[in-house]
């Protein structure tokens, strides 16, 4: 619709964490919280960049940087 593309790289997590979710309930709950927090942060970064782009925040600065690069 708006022809905007965004991506992000979030903190990785060990595969063992997924296996731990099948273990003891206490560990599974903690691991689930860690995974959820990591995913939320990655999605929040993309959402913030999207909103900033739609609002034109930082556009003037990018134009200035492009102008300096051409000189």
C-alpha beads as a LAMMPS data file, in Angstrom:
LAMMPS data file: protein, C-alpha beads

71 atoms
70 bonds

1 atom types
1 bond types

-500.0 500.0 xlo xhi
-500.0 500.0 ylo yhi
-500.0 500.0 zlo zhi

Masses

1 110.0

Atoms # bond

1 1 1 0.000 0.000 0.000
2 1 1 2.671 2.527 1.021
3 1 1 5.591 0.759 -0.671
4 1 1 7.611 0.738 2.537
5 1 1 9.844 -2.176 3.490
6 1 1 11.408 -2.761 6.880
7 1 1 13.380 -5.509 8.513
8 1 1 15.142 -6.021 11.798
9 1 1 17.499 -8.424 13.454
10 1 1 16.683 -9.296 17.006
11 1 1 18.722 -11.083 19.587
12 1 1 19.074 -14.746 18.855
13 1 1 18.274 -17.441 21.357
14 1 1 19.564 -20.968 21.801
15 1 1 17.575 -23.822 20.287
16 1 1 17.789 -25.529 23.669
17 1 1 15.318 -22.952 24.982
18 1 1 12.640 -24.433 22.749
19 1 1 13.408 -27.889 24.091
20 1 1 13.232 -26.573 27.656
21 1 1 9.630 -25.596 27.100
22 1 1 8.753 -29.292 27.260
23 1 1 10.575 -29.680 30.590
24 1 1 9.640 -28.511 34.036
25 1 1 6.841 -26.004 34.244
26 1 1 8.935 -23.354 36.041
27 1 1 11.634 -23.440 33.376
28 1 1 9.092 -23.480 30.551
29 1 1 7.404 -20.357 31.899
30 1 1 10.704 -18.464 32.205
31 1 1 11.817 -19.511 28.715
32 1 1 8.441 -18.500 27.286
33 1 1 8.845 -15.066 28.855
34 1 1 12.361 -14.681 27.404
35 1 1 11.200 -15.657 23.928
36 1 1 8.166 -13.394 24.128
37 1 1 10.258 -10.415 25.250
38 1 1 12.753 -10.944 22.422
39 1 1 10.032 -11.151 19.780
40 1 1 8.210 -8.117 21.180
41 1 1 11.385 -6.051 20.979
42 1 1 12.005 -7.026 17.353
43 1 1 8.420 -6.223 16.345
44 1 1 8.509 -2.943 18.284
45 1 1 11.637 -1.861 16.378
46 1 1 9.972 -2.488 13.025
47 1 1 6.806 -0.698 14.172
48 1 1 8.786 2.315 15.393
49 1 1 10.674 2.572 12.101
50 1 1 7.407 2.304 10.165
51 1 1 5.748 5.091 12.152
52 1 1 8.819 7.318 11.867
53 1 1 8.955 6.796 8.102
54 1 1 5.245 7.518 7.679
55 1 1 5.623 10.702 9.752
56 1 1 8.698 11.791 7.780
57 1 1 10.884 11.831 10.879
58 1 1 14.528 11.921 9.894
59 1 1 13.800 12.622 6.216
60 1 1 15.535 16.021 6.228
61 1 1 18.619 14.538 7.795
62 1 1 18.756 11.754 5.191
63 1 1 18.484 14.294 2.373
64 1 1 21.371 16.285 3.889
65 1 1 23.497 13.144 4.136
66 1 1 22.748 12.220 0.507
67 1 1 23.681 15.734 -0.577
68 1 1 27.022 15.548 1.233
69 1 1 27.746 12.154 -0.314
70 1 1 27.281 13.570 -3.820
71 1 1 29.776 16.399 -3.196

Bonds

1 1 1 2
2 1 2 3
3 1 3 4
4 1 4 5
5 1 5 6
6 1 6 7
7 1 7 8
8 1 8 9
9 1 9 10
10 1 10 11
11 1 11 12
12 1 12 13
13 1 13 14
14 1 14 15
15 1 15 16
16 1 16 17
17 1 17 18
18 1 18 19
19 1 19 20
20 1 20 21
21 1 21 22
22 1 22 23
23 1 23 24
24 1 24 25
25 1 25 26
26 1 26 27
27 1 27 28
28 1 28 29
29 1 29 30
30 1 30 31
31 1 31 32
32 1 32 33
33 1 33 34
34 1 34 35
35 1 35 36
36 1 36 37
37 1 37 38
38 1 38 39
39 1 39 40
40 1 40 41
41 1 41 42
42 1 42 43
43 1 43 44
44 1 44 45
45 1 45 46
46 1 46 47
47 1 47 48
48 1 48 49
49 1 49 50
50 1 50 51
51 1 51 52
52 1 52 53
53 1 53 54
54 1 54 55
55 1 55 56
56 1 56 57
57 1 57 58
58 1 58 59
59 1 59 60
60 1 60 61
61 1 61 62
62 1 62 63
63 1 63 64
64 1 64 65
65 1 65 66
66 1 66 67
67 1 67 68
68 1 68 69
69 1 69 70
70 1 70 71
